[in-house]
Amino acid sequence: MRKILRFLFVLIALLVITIVLIPILFKDQIFEMVRTESANHIKGEVVIGDMSLSLFSDFPNLTLGLEGLQITGEGTFEGMDLIKEGNIDVEIDLFSAFSGDQIQIESIRISDADLYVLVMPDGEANYDIAKESAETEEVEEESTESANYTLSLKDFRLDEVNLVYDDRQGDMYVNLKNLTHRLSGDFSADVVDMSTHTEIEEMTVSMGSTDFLRKTNVEADVDMVFNTAQSSIKLTDNSIRLNGLELNAAGSVTMGDVMDMDLKFNAPHTEFAEVLSLIPEIFYNDFEDIETAGAFSFDASVKGTMDESESLPAFSLNLKVSDASFQYPDLPAGAENLNLQLKVSKPQGTADATVIEVPTMSGLLAGQPIEGRLLLKTPISDPDVDLYAKTNLDLAKVAALVPQEDISYSGRVITDIDVKGKLSDFESQNTSAIEAEGVVQLSKFKAATSSFNVPFALDTMNMNWSPQRVAVTTVSGMIGESDFAGTGRIDNLLSYVLTDTTLRGRFTLESQFLNLDELSSAVPAGEEEEEEEIIEEPMTAIRLPQNLDLDLKVDVNRIQYDGMTIEDASGNLSLVEGVAMLDQFSMKTLDGRIGMDGTYDSRQAQPEVFFDFNMVDINIAKAVQQFDMLKAFAPVLESATGNLNTSFSMNGFMGEDMTPDLSTINVSGLMKTMGVKVEPEVMTKLGNTLNNERYSRLTLGNTQVDFTIREGRFSVRPFDITVGGRKATVSGSSGLDQSMDYTMITKLPIDGIQVPANVAALGITGDIDVAVKFTGTFTDPKISTNFGDITSDIQNQVQNAINNTIEEQRQNLTNRVNEEAERIMERARVEAQRIKDEAKVQADRIRSEGRAAAQRVRDEAKTRGDQLIAQAGSNPIAKAAAERAARELREEADEQANNLIAEADRRATNLENEAASRADEVIAKAEQEAQIND
C-alpha cells in the first residue's frame, strides 16, 4: 500500500511538473509559429507586446495569449491601425500541439481592442491584409517550415471592444462602443446550434447623411441553427433591445450566390415609452422617471432574394404612435397628443421602388402645435416628394421638455412649407409641374454649448420658398464678438436634402468685426484646468466641406487674426468641392494694403495653396513679426525698419497649424524697398572685421530685389545696397537651416579700414575693390574678404600704380623725343577707341535685343495665361486650374526670359572683350612701328 501511495504521489508530482513545464518548453516554438504565420500571411506591420502560455486556465487545453497586438497597414493605409492595443487568447488542443501536424484552435477571445475598418471610395479596404497566394507561396518556400492549423471553434468572444466601420464606397458608417459578444456552438458539426449574447454601450449606424441609430444602447440574445450543408440560418429564441425598445425576430436566411431571406420583426410590448427611448437625448436623461402615456405598434419584414444585381428583397415597415404624451416630473412642460404614422414599403426589385409615407404627424410641444406629412417615391432615380410642415414654436419652451445638460437655446421658429414635385422638375425649373411655397423664419435665436465655447446669436433669418429657389431675404447675427449680415439664395436645397448632392448657393455677406482668433479657439472646454494656467489650443488645418458650391461676396470692416488687425477686407470667395478660391481680395494691414488671388485646396492630407500677392507700403518690422516665413528665410529683417512693396507668386502646402510648410514652398517675385535700414548681427561682425562701425549698418533705399524660394532656399539676384555710405552689390542665398552664402562687392577707402602695418607704410590712398563673403549661419556668421592675402593684393595694386606712373613718364618722354612716334600712337589710340566704341554699340544692341526678346516671352506667357483664364469662364474648378496653368506659364517664361538676358549679356561681353583684344593689338603694333623702347 505504501508503494502504491508513493507511486501515486510521484505520478501527481510529475503531472504538476508537466503542466508547469509544457508552456515553458513549447512557448518559443509556438511564438515562432505565430511570428512566422504573421509574416507569411499578413501585409503591413504586426507588433505583439508579449505572449503567454498556460495549461491551468482551461486544462487540458493550452491557452495562448497575445498582449498588445497591433496591426498597422501599408501603402494607402500606411500608419493606420486596423487593430490597436488588443489582447487575444486562443485555446489550442494540447494533443494537437504535441503532434505538431494539425494544431486545432477551439476558442478565440479578443479583448480591450480598438478596431478600425476603412473602405475607400474605390473599394480598397484596410482589412484586406492577407498576402496574395503567389506572394505567400514564395515566402513559404523561403521558410523551412510553416505551421498547419485547423479551426474547430466552440467559443468566440469579444470583450470591451471598440469598432468603427467606415465604408466610404457604400456611404455607410457604424460605430460600436464597448462591444461585448459571445458566440458558442460546436462548429465542427454539420448542424450547429449557436447561442449568442451581445451588449453594446453605444451604437451609431448612418447611411449617407441619415442616422438610423445614434448612441443606442443594445442588448441581444439570439439563438440560431446553422445548417452547414444548406448554408442556412434559422432564428429560434431571440430578444433584441434597442435602448428601451424590445424586438423579436423570426425567420431564416439561406446564403450563397443568391441570398434568400424571410424575416419578420415585431415589438412584443406597446408602451409608447419604448419607442420614445430611441431618442438619445431623452433616453440618457433620467428616462426611468419620465411620465408617459399612449401606445405604439411596430412590425417589419424582409422577404425575397438578393444577389449581385440591383434586385433587393421586398421590405415593409409600419410604425404607429397614438395619443401619446411624455413629461419629466421636474420640468414645467411636456409633449402631448402625439400622433405619428410611418410606412415604408418596397417590393422585390430595386431600391428605387421604395415608398416612404408619413400620412400624419401632429402633436403639442409645450402646448404649441406642430403638424406635417411626407410622401416620398422613387427616391433613387428621381425623388418625388410631397412635403408639408407647419410650426410656430417658442424654442425656450421646447428646451424645457427635456433636461439639457450641455446646451441651451431660445428664440422663435416659424415654418409653413408646402412642397410637391419631382426633383428633376425642380432642377430643370419646370415650374408648371411643381409646387413650392412657404416661409421659414428664425428670430432672436440664441444657443450655447461647451462643444463650441463661443455663444451664437441669430437675430433674424427669413427664407422664402418658391419653385425656382429658396431666397434668403435677410440673415444677421453674432458668433461671439463677430457679427454678420447678408442676403442670398439656395438653388437646390431639395436635391441636397433628398439625394445628398452638392449644395449650391450665392450670398453677399457683410461684417463690422470678425474675431477669427476667438472662432479658431472655439473648442470643447477641458474638464480640468490647472489653477491660473491658460492652455492655448493649437490650430488645426481647416477642412472645407466638399458638398458645397457657394459664391460669397465678402465685405468686412475689421478682422482680428493671429494677433494681426486687418481692415477694409473685401473680395469674392468661392467654395467648390473642398477648394476655396479668392478673387480680387484686398485688405489693409501692416500699415499698407495686400491684394491676393488664388486657391486653398483642403482635399489633400496637407492643404495646398496657390496664391498671387501684391503688397504695397508694408511695414517690414510688423510683417516680420506676423509672418514666420520671413523670419525663417531672412532673419536679418528682424532688425529692419522701413517699408516695402512686393508682388510674388507662391505655391506649396500648409501644415496642421495653418502655417506654410516652408520646405514645400515655391516663390518667385520682386520686392522694392523704401528707406529700409538694417543692423543685423552679421553686419556688426563685418564692422568689427573692418574695424569701422560705419559698416555695421546697411541701407536699402529704393532698392529692387528679384527673389525666389526653391527647395527651402531663399535666393536673390544681384541688387544694390548702401554700406557705410558706399554703394555695394549683394547676391546669394540662405536656407531654412539658417545657413547663408552671400557675396557683397564694393569699394572701400584704404585709409578707412584696418590694413596690415606694412601696407599702411606704403602710403597708398584712395579706394580699393573689396569682395566680402558671408557664410556660416545667421546665428554664427563667418566673414571672409579678398583681404585674405591683403599684403600681396595691395602691394600688387601699389606696384601697378608705380608701373603706370613710370609708363606714363616714359611715354611722355618718348612723345617729346619722337613726335612721329606720338602721331603713330595717337592714330593707334584713335583706331583702338573706334574699335571699342563700335563694339560697345553692337554689344548694347545685343543686350537691348535680348531684353526685348525676354519681354516678348513674358508678354506672350501672360497673354496665353489670360486666354486660359478667359476660356475657363465662370466654372470655379476650371478657373482654378487655368490660374495654376497661367502661373506655371509665367514662371517658365521668367526662366526663359532670364536665360535670354544672360545669353545676350554673355555675347555682348565676349564682343567687348574681343574688341579690347583687337585694340590692344593695334596699340602694340603702333608701339613697334614707333620703335618705343622701355
Sequence and secondary structure as in RCSB ss.txt:
>XXXX:A:sequence
MRKILRFLFVLIALLVITIVLIPILFKDQIFEMVRTESANHIKGEVVIGDMSLSLFSDFPNLTLGLEGLQITGEG
TFEGMDLIKEGNIDVEIDLFSAFSGDQIQIESIRISDADLYVLVMPDGEANYDIAKESAETEEVEEESTESANYT
LSLKDFRLDEVNLVYDDRQGDMYVNLKNLTHRLSGDFSADVVDMSTHTEIEEMTVSMGSTDFLRKTNVEADVDMV
FNTAQSSIKLTDNSIRLNGLELNAAGSVTMGDVMDMDLKFNAPHTEFAEVLSLIPEIFYNDFEDIETAGAFSFDA
SVKGTMDESESLPAFSLNLKVSDASFQYPDLPAGAENLNLQLKVSKPQGTADATVIEVPTMSGLLAGQPIEGRLL
LKTPISDPDVDLYAKTNLDLAKVAALVPQEDISYSGRVITDIDVKGKLSDFESQNTSAIEAEGVVQLSKFKAATS
SFNVPFALDTMNMNWSPQRVAVTTVSGMIGESDFAGTGRIDNLLSYVLTDTTLRGRFTLESQFLNLDELSSAVPA
GEEEEEEEIIEEPMTAIRLPQNLDLDLKVDVNRIQYDGMTIEDASGNLSLVEGVAMLDQFSMKTLDGRIGMDGTY
DSRQAQPEVFFDFNMVDINIAKAVQQFDMLKAFAPVLESATGNLNTSFSMNGFMGEDMTPDLSTINVSGLMKTMG
VKVEPEVMTKLGNTLNNERYSRLTLGNTQVDFTIREGRFSVRPFDITVGGRKATVSGSSGLDQSMDYTMITKLPI
DGIQVPANVAALGITGDIDVAVKFTGTFTDPKISTNFGDITSDIQNQVQNAINNTIEEQRQNLTNRVNEEAERIM
ERARVEAQRIKDEAKVQADRIRSEGRAAAQRVRDEAKTRGDQLIAQAGSNPIAKAAAERAARELREEADEQANNL
IAEADRRATNLENEAASRADEVIAKAEQEAQIND
>XXXX:A:secstr
 HHHHHHHHHHHHHHHHHHHHHHHHHHHHHHHHHHHHHHHHB SEEE  EEEEESSTTTTSEEEEEEEEEEE  G
GGTT EEEEEEEEEEEE HHHHHH SSEEEEEEEEES EEEEEE TTS BTT  B  HHHHHHHHHHSS    EE
EEEEEEEEEEEEEEEEETTTTEEEEEEEEEEEEES TTSSEEEEEEEEEEEEEEEEETTEEEEEEEEEEEEEEEE
EETTTTEEEEEEEEEEETTEEEEEEEEEE SSSEEEEEEEE S  BHHHHHTTSHHHHTTTGGG EEEEEEEEEE
EEEEEE SSS B EEEEEEEEEEEEEE TTSS  EEEEEEEEEEEE SB GGG EEEEEEEEEEETTEEEEEEEE
EE TTTS EEEEEEEEEEEHHHHHTTS  SSEEEEEEEEEEEEEEEEHHHHHTT GGG EEEEEEEEEEEEEEET
TEEEEEEEEEEEEEE SS EEEEEEEEEETTEEEEEEEEES HHHHHHH   EEEEEEEEES EEHHHHHT    
 S   TT             TTEEEEEEEEEEEEEETTEEEEEEEEEEEEETTEEEEEEEEEEETTEEEEEEEEE
E SSSS EEEEEEEEEEEEHHHHHHH HHHHHH GGGGG EEEEEEEEEEEEEB TTSSB GGG EEEEEEEEEE
EEE  HHHHHHHHHHT GGGG EEESS EEEEEEETTEEEEEEEEEEETTEEEEEEEEEETTSBEEEEEEEEEEG
GGS   HHHHTTT  SEEEEEEEEEEBSSSEEEEETTTTHHHHHHHHHHHHHHHHHHHHHHHHHHHH HHHHHHH
HHHHHHHHHHHHHHHHHHHHHHHHHHHHHHHHHHHHHHHHHHHHHHHTT HHHHHHHHHHHHHHHHHHHHHHHHH
HHHHHHHHHHHHHHHHHHHHHHHHHHHHHHT   
